[in-house]
Amino acid sequence: MGISFGKDDGGYSKGFDEFRKEAPGKGITWLESLRAEGFKKFSELGFPTPENEDWRFTNVTPIARTVFSIEKNGHVKVPPGILDRYSFPKLKTIRLVFLDGAYTRELSDVSSLPEGVEVMSLASALNSKEELVKKYLSKYADFSDEAFTALNTAFMQDGGFIYIPGGTRLKEPVHLLYITAKSDNPAMTNHRNLIVIGDNCEANIIEHYVSLDESVYFSNVVTELVVGENSSVGHYMIECESRRSFNVSTLRVEQARSSNIRSHSVLIGGALVRNNVHPVLAGEGCDSLINGLFMPTGRQHMDNYMVVEHASPHCDSRQFYNGVLDGRARGVFHGRIIVHKDAQKTDAKQTNRNLLLSDNAQIDTKPQLEIYADDVKCTHGATIGQMDENAIFYLRSRGIGEETAREILLSAFTSGTLESMQIDEIRDYCEGLVAEWFDRRKEKESS
């Protein structure tokens, strides 16, 4: 039995009243106040519409009109060997597994934690690390004008809590695996991840979203990543969920002096996907890479909204996003680089390349610069095109068949994004996802 939500504010109000009676952290005064603030703001904002400039190309009516439920935590039966399907061969990880939003201890593995490192569910951290959670939770993911972040703050269920103390080099990546099982009714999960990296650290975090069937559900995710001075962090977002699902994810990064963040996104699944990435280069000498590949097909809609905020001088940022679109799919890339007044000597580059494989696929791209400093180097560019017939002709003239030639060009286009992933096993896994996408397309063309 779960808590149901109607199609309007009244339905969500009733659902919120029921949810907070048994919500994780119930009885913690500051958290209950935070939830109430989040719901109040969500009620004021409502779901965004295309009249909102930041949502101009994406209509979330399918989410707004669906009646969702939040299921009470229970034991979900999954097929044997489920982890083999979603693991990285030859790569040992520290793993937290969540089934339908609930932390599943028997599938998780935190046995190899170095001294001082904390990796646990957020619900557990609220019990054992409350002051640490309070210090950082919702301090960076602002919900004053973000409806989905406000909704997540009100209804946050569980997620990953990672704390790495200063001077730690975490050799094994932390793998946050979110599995959605078959559901008879549309379910909503509000995952909340809080990741705090101390000074002089190295770490890699994987957020991985999958489903066991083609159910309708809504994943609303907010991740706050705090990176200390001189630290280097790799963050991987892999989304390969049901083609009938909705996924709205927000990654908010706060970077201290001389820190380095590498954000990689691979989006394959979902009917409607919104991928928000917002790093703030708050300290001097930061470096930020935002790298992504999105591959919608059929009638999938994928919206990538990037905001890179340069708040201090001598910082570098790079954005490289590639889209491959087929069928009647629609893609969006909206990238903003904001250079504040004090962020002199900024060096920022933004590139969006898109390949349309059908006449009915559509891409909207909007690179944007907001510069308030006078000593900067900022560039942006976007390209939209179809398969290069001259390149195909060249390959065919060398004895390569047309179908193979097209596969070679597609592989070259996608591999440029994946090659920047520094962990071989994660890159191999993502290359496998892309290869499966190509195979499904080939089967569809031949049928």
Residue, then its C-alpha position, 0 to 999 in steps of 0.5 A: m500500500g502506498i501514498s497516492f498523489g492527484k493531478d493537482d496541488g490538492g492531491y499533492s497536499k494530501g499526499f504530503d500530509e500522509f508522507r511526512k507521518e512516516a518519512p525518513g527522519k521523522g521527528i527531526t525538527w530541522l528536517e521537517s521544517l525543510r520538507a515543509e519549506g520545500f512543499k510550500k515552494f512547490s505549491e507556489l511554483g507548480f510544475p514548470t511550463p514552456e512559458n518558463e524560458d528554462w523549460r521552453f523546449t520541454n513540456v512536462t504535462p505527462i508528469a503533471r497529469t499522471v497520478f503517482s504513488i510512493e510505495k512504503n518500503g518493503h522487500v522487492k524480489v529481484p531475479p537472481g544475478i541481477l547485480d551481474r547485469y548492472s555491474f562493471p566486470k573487473l572493477k571492484t566498487i563500494r556499492l549501495v543498492f536501492l530497490d524502488g527507492a528503498y535501501t537494500r542491505e543484502l545487495s549492497d557492499v560497503s565492506s572495504l571502506p577506508e578509515g574515516v570514510e562514511v558510505m551509507s543510505l541517507a536515511s541511516a545517516l540521519n540517525s547516526k550522522e545527523e549534524l554532518v547531514k544538517k551542515y550540508l543538506s539543501k545548502y547548495a541545491d536551491f529550490s527557490d525557483e526549481a519546482f522539481t528540486a522543491l518537490n524532491t526536498a519535500f518528498m525525499q525518501d532515501g539515497g546515498f550519503i558519502y563523506i570522505p575526510g581530507g587527505t583520502r584517496l578512495k581507490e574504489p568507486v562508489h556505485l549508487l545503483y537505483i533499480t525500479a522493479k515492475s509496478d502495477n501503478p505509476a510510482m514516484t521516487n525522490h532520491r536524494n544524494l549528499i556527497v561531501i569530499g574533503d580537501n586533498c582527496e580523490a574519488n569517483i562516484i557512479e549514479h546508475y538508474v535502471s529498471l527491470d521492465e517497461s513500467v511507467y514511473f517517475s524518478n526525481v533525483v537531486t544530488e549535492l556534491v561538495v568538493g574540497e580544496n585540491s580535490s579531484v572527483g569523477h562523477y558518472m551518471i548512467e541512465c538506462e531506464s524504462r522507455r515509459s518512465f520519467n527522469v528529472s535529475t539535478l547535479r549541483v556541484e560546489q567546488a573549492r579552490s584548485s579542485n577538479i570535477r569531471s562530470h560524465s552523463v550517458l542517457i539512453g532510457g526514459a520517455l521524458v528525461r531532464n538532465n540538470v548539471h550545475p557546477v559552481l566554481a566557487g574557489e580560485g583555480c578550479d577546473s570543471l569538465i561536463n561531458g555527455l552523450f544522449m541518444p533518444t529514439g522513437r518518441q523519447h524526449m531528452d533535455n540537457y540543461m547546463v549552468v556553469e557558474h564561474a564565481s572566482p578567478h583563474c578557473d577553467s571549464r569545458q562542456f562537451y555534449n553530443g546527441v544522436l537522435d533517431g525516429r521521432a525523438r526530440g533533444v534539447f541542449h541549453g547551456r549557460i556559462i555565467v562569469h561573475k564580476d570577480a571571475q577574471k582570467t576565466d577560460a570557458k568553452q562550450t560545444n554541442r554536436n548533434l547527429l540526426l539519423s532520421d528526417n523526423a528527429q528534432i534538436d533544439t540547442k541554445p548555447q548562452l554566455e553571461i559575462y560580467a568580467d572583462d578579462v576572460k576567454c569564452t567560446h561556445g558553438a553548436t552543430i546539427g547535421q546528418m550522416d556525412e555522405n562524403a565520408i560514407f562514400y570515402l569508406r565505400s570506395r575503400g571496399i567497406g559496405e554502406e551499412t558498415a561505413r555508417e556504423i563506423l561513423l556512428s561509433a566514431f561520433t559517440s566514442g569521442t564522448l566516452e573516451s574522456m572517461q578515465i575509468d576503463e571498466i565504466r567506459d567499456y560498460c557505456e560502450g556496450l550500452v551504445a552498441e546495444w542501441f546500434d543493434r536495436r536500430k539495425e534490427k528495426e531497420s531490417s524488420 
